[in-house]
């Protein structure tokens, strides 16, 4: 028998909010310990590390997707591409982003004065001095945050959750045709979550996945598998459905309220609304005659998409019970609900236990922002730095 959803949070939301909470705590600690620069929030001093230049502050996604695979002695582009299992175009974009843009790596092509946009396969990728400091902070940090969670939520609970997620990640990875990455991919046009990695490409001989049994990596893999299945059947991405269509609902929502109600940055909301408006799912209407405040209202097409999204969220979870086992799915759901402080008939509790580790440090960039009221119902990982709320 399939157990129905009723008013309970979708499984994808529980996975998302847990992953976002872990990532923000991870990022806050990385920011505190690492010399860096930002666009709007100044920079952290480099003098204590003897650095001439500072890398741009980025999120856990950049470590998980790329920088953890660059060793101290450097690595050739050919070997790095085999480890990452990505196509050449995607790899070159990562090299550009983490090199000239953000100062974590350099690429030594062996061709003096060469300014070619596409690096040769034998070129050597090395960490910059700032990149080496950052990697030294990143390496032990996920395990440290997991230890904090064990103290906060109980070691038995976290150990059991990790075991459940690792097994679930194994099940979904065996079924899906993509190599599921260690963190959610950067969202593309329409904020779709399709990973850029090549299909059916095994890792190189002797390669050991450094995050195979980590809490965050397993959360990401299970959540991404859910998103891939959702988006194979939906014309609107899970990110937009979960964070914007859900809130617009039947009667619309104030434009200015969307970042607060969704837990997602203004920039990510703007990208979502641009897609919805261009595709005919939503319009902007004045809240009152002559007023400046705007309401985001769904068109008939948008209402159909909203209802389709809600139905699809439930049907995928029911399908997973059939394919992976009812007890497996319900056990994962119960463990995630316990972390989030969600009861069987409630959604978005006002004081979720997941917020306990999210207080930013006084000098951190999040300390200058209003305290979030909720966590995203799906992470908004953007090219801006990979932060899980689109910041």
ZIDA-V8811 format. One record per residue. RES is the residue in one small letter. OMEGA is omega in degrees with one decimal (* if undefined). Layout:
# ZIDA-V8811
res:RES omega:OMEGA
res:RES omega:OMEGA
This chain:
# ZIDA-V8811
res:x omega:178.4
res:x omega:-179.8
res:x omega:-175.4
res:x omega:-176.4
res:x omega:-174.7
res:x omega:-176.3
res:x omega:-175.0
res:x omega:176.0
res:x omega:175.6
res:x omega:177.2
res:x omega:179.8
res:x omega:178.1
res:x omega:178.8
res:x omega:176.0
res:x omega:-177.1
res:x omega:-175.1
res:x omega:176.2
res:x omega:179.3
res:x omega:179.6
res:x omega:179.6
res:x omega:178.5
res:x omega:-176.1
res:x omega:-179.4
res:x omega:177.4
res:x omega:175.8
res:x omega:-177.3
res:x omega:179.2
res:x omega:-179.6
res:x omega:177.1
res:x omega:-179.7
res:x omega:-177.5
res:x omega:-171.7
res:x omega:-167.6
res:x omega:171.8
res:x omega:-174.7
res:x omega:172.5
res:x omega:176.4
res:x omega:179.3
res:x omega:-171.5
res:x omega:-173.0
res:x omega:175.5
res:x omega:-177.0
res:x omega:175.3
res:x omega:-173.5
res:x omega:179.8
res:x omega:-170.0
res:x omega:-177.0
res:x omega:179.0
res:x omega:179.5
res:x omega:-177.4
res:x omega:175.0
res:x omega:179.8
res:x omega:-175.7
res:x omega:172.1
res:x omega:178.2
res:x omega:-177.2
res:x omega:178.4
res:x omega:-175.8
res:x omega:-179.2
res:x omega:-177.9
res:x omega:-176.7
res:x omega:174.4
res:x omega:-174.8
res:x omega:-175.8
res:x omega:-167.3
res:x omega:-165.2
res:x omega:177.4
res:x omega:-178.0
res:x omega:178.3
res:x omega:-177.5
res:x omega:-177.8
res:x omega:-176.2
res:x omega:-178.7
res:x omega:-176.9
res:x omega:177.7
res:x omega:177.9
res:x omega:179.7
res:x omega:-179.0
res:x omega:179.6
res:x omega:179.3
res:x omega:178.0
res:x omega:179.0
res:x omega:-177.1
res:x omega:-177.7
res:x omega:178.1
res:x omega:178.0
res:x omega:-172.2
res:x omega:-178.4
res:x omega:-179.1
res:x omega:178.9
res:x omega:-179.0
res:x omega:178.4
res:x omega:176.2
res:x omega:179.2
res:x omega:178.4
res:x omega:-175.3
res:x omega:-175.0
res:x omega:176.8
res:x omega:-177.3
res:x omega:-177.8
res:x omega:-165.4
res:x omega:168.5
res:x omega:175.0
res:x omega:-176.5
res:x omega:166.4
res:x omega:177.3
res:x omega:179.9
res:x omega:-174.5
res:x omega:-175.9
res:x omega:179.6
res:x omega:-177.0
res:x omega:177.4
res:x omega:-179.1
res:x omega:178.5
res:x omega:-179.4
res:x omega:179.7
res:x omega:-178.0
res:x omega:-176.2
res:x omega:179.3
res:x omega:-175.5
res:x omega:-178.0
res:x omega:176.8
res:x omega:-175.1
res:x omega:176.5
res:x omega:179.8
res:x omega:173.8
res:x omega:169.5
res:x omega:174.6
res:x omega:176.5
res:x omega:177.1
res:x omega:178.6
res:x omega:177.1
res:x omega:-178.8
res:x omega:-179.7
res:x omega:177.4
res:x omega:176.1
res:x omega:-176.0
res:x omega:-169.1
res:x omega:-176.9
res:x omega:-165.5
res:x omega:-179.8
res:x omega:178.7
res:x omega:178.4
res:x omega:178.5
res:x omega:176.1
res:x omega:177.5
res:x omega:175.8
res:x omega:-179.3
res:x omega:177.0
res:x omega:177.6
res:x omega:-174.8
res:x omega:-173.6
res:x omega:-177.8
res:x omega:-177.5
res:x omega:180.0
res:x omega:-178.9
res:x omega:-178.1
res:x omega:177.4
res:x omega:180.0
res:x omega:178.5
res:x omega:179.3
res:x omega:179.7
res:x omega:179.2
res:x omega:-178.1
res:x omega:179.5
res:x omega:178.3
res:x omega:179.8
res:x omega:177.7
res:x omega:177.1
res:x omega:-179.2
res:x omega:-177.0
res:x omega:178.1
res:x omega:178.7
res:x omega:-176.8
res:x omega:-174.2
res:x omega:-174.7
res:x omega:177.7
res:x omega:167.3
res:x omega:-175.8
res:x omega:-175.3
res:x omega:-177.0
res:x omega:175.0
res:x omega:179.8
res:x omega:179.3
res:x omega:172.1
res:x omega:-176.8
res:x omega:-179.8
res:x omega:-179.9
res:x omega:-176.2
res:x omega:179.2
res:x omega:174.5
res:x omega:-170.9
res:x omega:-177.1
res:x omega:178.6
res:x omega:-177.8
res:x omega:-173.3
res:x omega:-177.8
res:x omega:-179.0
res:x omega:171.0
res:x omega:-179.3
res:x omega:-178.9
res:x omega:176.4
res:x omega:179.1
res:x omega:-179.5
res:x omega:178.2
res:x omega:-178.3
res:x omega:178.1
res:x omega:178.0
res:x omega:-175.6
res:x omega:-176.7
res:x omega:-170.2
res:x omega:-175.2
res:x omega:179.4
res:x omega:-178.9
res:x omega:-176.4
res:x omega:-179.1
res:x omega:-179.7
res:x omega:174.0
res:x omega:-177.7
res:x omega:-176.5
res:x omega:-179.8
res:x omega:179.8
res:x omega:179.6
res:x omega:176.4
res:x omega:177.1
res:x omega:-178.1
res:x omega:179.0
res:x omega:179.8
res:x omega:178.6
res:x omega:-173.4
res:x omega:173.4
res:x omega:-176.8
res:x omega:-175.6
res:x omega:176.0
res:x omega:178.5
res:x omega:-176.8
res:x omega:176.3
res:x omega:179.5
res:x omega:-179.5
res:x omega:178.5
res:x omega:-173.1
res:x omega:-172.5
res:x omega:-176.6
res:x omega:179.7
res:x omega:179.1
res:x omega:-176.1
res:x omega:178.1
res:x omega:172.0
res:x omega:-175.2
res:x omega:-169.8
res:x omega:179.6
res:x omega:-178.1
res:x omega:176.7
res:x omega:-179.8
res:x omega:-176.3
res:x omega:-178.7
res:x omega:-172.6
res:x omega:178.6
res:x omega:-179.4
res:x omega:-176.1
res:x omega:-176.6
res:x omega:-173.3
res:x omega:-174.9
res:x omega:-176.8
res:x omega:176.9
res:x omega:-178.4
res:x omega:179.0
res:x omega:176.5
res:x omega:-179.9
res:x omega:178.0
res:x omega:179.6
res:x omega:-177.2
res:x omega:176.9
res:x omega:178.1
res:x omega:-177.0
res:x omega:179.9
res:x omega:-178.3
res:x omega:-177.5
res:x omega:174.5
res:x omega:179.8
res:x omega:-174.4
res:x omega:174.5
res:x omega:176.5
res:x omega:-178.1
res:x omega:176.0
res:x omega:179.3
res:x omega:177.9
res:x omega:-177.4
res:x omega:-179.7
res:x omega:-178.8
res:x omega:179.4
res:x omega:-177.3
res:x omega:-177.2
res:x omega:173.7
res:x omega:171.1
res:x omega:-178.2
res:x omega:179.1
res:x omega:172.4
res:x omega:173.2
res:x omega:176.0
res:x omega:179.1
res:x omega:177.5
res:x omega:177.2
res:x omega:179.6
res:x omega:179.1
res:x omega:-179.7
res:x omega:178.7
res:x omega:179.4
res:x omega:-179.0
res:x omega:179.2
res:x omega:-177.3
res:x omega:177.4
res:x omega:179.9
res:x omega:-174.8
res:x omega:178.2
res:x omega:179.0
res:x omega:177.1
res:x omega:177.8
res:x omega:178.6
res:x omega:176.2
res:x omega:178.9
res:x omega:-173.1
res:x omega:-173.8
res:x omega:178.6
res:x omega:-179.6
res:x omega:-178.2
res:x omega:179.8
res:x omega:-177.6
res:x omega:-178.5
res:x omega:176.5
res:x omega:177.3
res:x omega:179.0
res:x omega:-177.7
res:x omega:-179.8
res:x omega:178.7
res:x omega:177.1
res:x omega:178.9
res:x omega:178.2
res:x omega:-176.1
res:x omega:-178.6
res:x omega:-176.8
res:x omega:173.9
res:x omega:-174.8
res:x omega:-175.9
res:x omega:-179.7
res:x omega:177.1
res:x omega:176.0
res:x omega:178.2
res:x omega:-174.6
res:x omega:179.7
res:x omega:179.9
res:x omega:175.5
res:x omega:178.6
res:x omega:-179.6
res:x omega:-173.0
res:x omega:-179.7
res:x omega:-171.0
res:x omega:177.6
res:x omega:-176.6
res:x omega:173.4
res:x omega:-173.7
res:x omega:-178.6
res:x omega:-180.0
res:x omega:-176.1
res:x omega:178.8
res:x omega:179.7
res:x omega:-179.8
res:x omega:-177.9
res:x omega:173.7
res:x omega:178.2
res:x omega:-178.5
res:x omega:178.4
res:x omega:-179.2
res:x omega:174.1
res:x omega:-177.4
res:x omega:174.8
res:x omega:166.3
res:x omega:-177.6
res:x omega:177.2
res:x omega:-178.1
res:x omega:-174.6
res:x omega:179.8
res:x omega:-176.5
res:x omega:-178.4
res:x omega:174.7
res:x omega:-179.7
res:x omega:-168.0
res:x omega:177.0
res:x omega:177.4
res:x omega:-178.2
res:x omega:*
